[in-house]
Structures are given as C-alpha cells and as structure tokens.
C-alpha cells in the first residue's frame, strides 16, 4: 500500500497539547476503546525531549458529529496517513488496548511504505495473532456500561452521568466492535523494536497472550508486567514514562 499524504489535515486527527518543535523524536499515542485524545494529555505534559501527539478518533469530543470507523484496519489506514506526514523525524507509537491493535496495523502500513518506527509500545492488549471470541459490542447499553465499570478505567465518574454516557455510548460500542472483530492478517513481522506493557490481573489479556507480541518483530523485544488490571497504567505512570524515555533515547 502506498500511503497518500498530499491532502491530509493532521490537525483533525493528531492533537499537540504541548508542541515541542525541536524534540528529536515524536510519540504518537492511540486511545483505547471509547477513549479520546485527552486521555494522553498528562503524558504530553510529563514527557520532556519527546513531542507527544494524541490521536483523536472520529465520533468523540469535538469530532462527535462525524461517523465512527468500526474496523481496526479502517482506523489504521486513516491514522497511517496522518503519521506518515511526521516522517521528517523518528516516530514511535504507543497504543493501549484497542489502540495497540491499531498501532500495530499502522506500523505495518508505514513499513510497507518504507517508514520504520523508532519503537512500538503495545499496552494492555494481546498479540495480534492471539484471538479471543468476544461479543461485548452486541450487549445492550446496560451490559456495555457494566463491562466498562468492570475494567475500572478513567471513565469512572463519566459512567455515573447517565445523560452523558447515553450521548457517547454509540462511539464506545463502535470501538468495542472494531476491537472484537479485528482479524490478524498473516504477514512479515515488523522490524522495529517492540515493548509490551501489561497488567498481571488484566481480564482482557493474560501475560502469555501479551508475550506473544515477540513473534511480531525481528527487532528487539521486551515486556514489562505491572500489578493491576486493564487500566494498570493509571497507577504506574512514572515508571511507564521512564520506560518510554529510556527506549526512545537509547541507541
């Protein structure tokens, strides 16, 4: 695939909360199912020496009026168009949960176009080749909300606001559909380094499923396991940021 970038408007998809025009590397962060670019605002604020850009998917916040994209491959194609415009400097990707699947497919598209990532960080997601038969997106609204509460993400207070949750439930369901219907298409492994981050009690991914990411690159591979569930990263931000900086500034 040849990525088309001639008419790309990155301001719609990529949010720079703290521009760092002189940073030697860019980190593009992809949200989880139901998440938005603002989830990565603290990461952008905390990291120095790295320019952080956060992906804003259609169908949420200021893009709420736009139709959602309900496949990982569809999202990856659009995101890859945005990321390819940043190739004047080294690029790394960080994806959590569904965002890790999208990031992997973005990395594949970029490599097909001759752009090799500085690093891929895959968080809270089983390896692309490890499939689970999941159907949360087919539940009624109450069932979907109960699943989000079970995962105990950042939406805790949001889930108590019935009016607000009803406004965004469509985008959440869409993302669950994308994540649950994602099918890995066999192909050559990536050549970029991969670091996998996961919680030791995550109901969405076992440590073994996470460790299978090692088969998806010919480059360096590492995995870090933290105490916690699906949103383990909310309690380990300092260590995770140190890991990111170490991987992006070494070598």
N, C-alpha and C positions, 0 to 999 in steps of 0.2 A: 504494500500500500504506500502511495506517495501522499504525504500529509500536505494539505492545502492551507497556506497561511496568508495568502495575499490580501484577503478581505476580513481577517479575524479582528474582532474588537475584544481585546483581552479584558477591558475594564468591566465587562458584563460578567465574566466567569472568574476572574482572578482578582482577589482583594489584597491590596497592600495596606495594612494597618499602620505600619511603621517603615516607610520607604528607606532603604539603605543603598543608594545608587553606587556606592564604592565597595560594597561587600563582594568578596571573591567567589561566593557560591550562593545559589538560590535554593531554598527548600520549599517545595510545593506540597501543601497539606490537603488531603482529601477526607471529607467528613464521613461519619458512619451513617447508617440508615436513619433517616429522619433528622439528621444533623445539618448544620449550616456553617458557613464560613466563620461566623463569630465564635464558634467553639475554639478556634485556634488563635483568638486574639491574645490570650495570655502567653502563648508560645511565641508569638511575634514580638510581644513586649519584652520577654525574658531573654531571648537569644541575641547575642551580640556577635558581630562578624559574619552573620548569615542574614540574607534578606528572605523573609518568610512571606509567601503568598498563599492564600487560602482559597480553595475552590468554592464557588457558590453555585450549587446545582439549580436548575430551573424548578419553579414550583414552591419556593420558600422565601420568607422575608421579602425583600424588595423585588424578588422575581416570582412572587406568589401567583400572579396572573398568567404566567407562562405555563404551557403544558409540560408535565413531567416527562422524563425519559425513563422507560420502565425496563431497560436491559442494561447489564453491566457493559456489554460490548458497545451499545449505543452511547452510553456516557463516556466510555474510554475514547471513542472516536472523536467526540467533541472536545474533550479535555486535552487530548494529544495535540489537536490543532492549536490550542492556546499555549501549551507548554513548549511546543516547537519554536515559538517566537522568542523564547528566552534563551536559545542555544548559543548566544554570544558569550555566555558564562557557564561554568559547570552547574548542572541541575541535579538535585536529589528529590525524591518523592517520599512522603510519609502518608500512609493511609491506615485508618483504623476501621476494623470490621468490614462492612461493605466497601469502604474506601480503600482497603488493602487490595481487594479483588480488582477494583477499578484501576488502582495504581499499577498493578501487575500488567494488566492489559495495555495501559498507556505505555509502560516501559517496553513492551513487545513492539508496539507500533512505532515508537521512537527508534528502536534498534533497527527495525526494517528500513527506516529512513536514514540510517547512519548516525543516529544520535544515541550515544551510550551514556547512561546515567552515572553520576558520581556515586550514588548509593540509592538503594531502595529499602525503606523501613516498613515492614509489614507488622501491624499491631492487631491483636485480638481477632485473628482470622485463620482458619485452617488453610493449608496449602491449596492452591487451585485444583490440584489433581485429587484432593480428598473430598468426595461428595457426601452430603447428607440429604436425606429426603425430608424436606421441611415445607410446611404449608401454613405458616403463621399468617401470611398475607391473605389467606382465604377466610380467616376468622371474622366474626362480626366486630364492630368497633370496640365493644367492651372487652372482648378477648384480646384484641390487639393492644389495647391500653394495659391490660393485665400483664401481658408479656413485657412491655416496656418497663412496668413497675418491677417486674421480677429481675430484670437486668440492672436496675438501680443506676441508671445513667444520670446525666446532668439535667434531665427533664423533670426531676422530682417535683419541683414547685409548679412547673407547667402542667403536669398531669393532674394537679388539684384544681386547675382552672377549666371547668367543663366547657365554657364558651370558646376559649382559646383552642383547646385540644380538638374540638369539633371543626374548627377552621383549618387545622393543619393535618387532620387525620388522613386526608387523601394523599398528601405527599409522603407521609410515613408509610402508608400501605404500599404505595408505588415503590418505595425503596426496598421494602421487605420483599416485594415481588421480584425486583431486579436481583437482589442478593440470593434469594432462594431458587430462582430459575436459572442462575448462572451455570453454564456448562463449559468446562475447560476444553479447549480445542488443542490436541496434542501438537507440539511443535518444538523447535530447537530451544534449549534453555537460554536464559539471559546470560550476558557476560559481565554484568555489573555486580558489585558486592550486594549481598542481602543481609540485613539484620532483622531478626524476628523478635518481637516483644509480645509476651502473653501473660495472662494471669493463671495462677495454679488451680483456681477453682472456677474457671470460666465455663458456664454451661453451654456455650456456643462452640467451644473448641477445646480439645484435650491437648496436653503437651505433645503427645505423639503426633497428632494431626498438624500441630504447628510446626513441629520439627521437620515435617516432610517438605517444607519450603526449600530445604537444602538441595533437593533434586532439581530445582528450577533455575539454577545458575551454575556456570562454570567458574565463577569468580569466588572471592572469599565469602564465607558464610559464618554467621554467629547467631546464637539465640540467648535471650535473657528471660528468665521466668521470675515473675513478681508475685507476691502474696496478693490475692484479690480475685474478683470476678471479671465480668466482661468489661467493666469500666475501671479496672485496676489502675489505669494511668492517672486517674484523678487524685490518687493518694501517693503517687511516686513521681511527681513532675520533675523534681530536682534531679533525681538520678537519670531519668529518661532524657532530659535536656543535656545533661553532661555526656551521656552516651552519644547523642546526636552530634554534639560539637566535636567529641573525640573522633568519631567516624569521618566527619566532614573536613577536619583539619589535619588528619594524619595522612601520610603517604603522598 
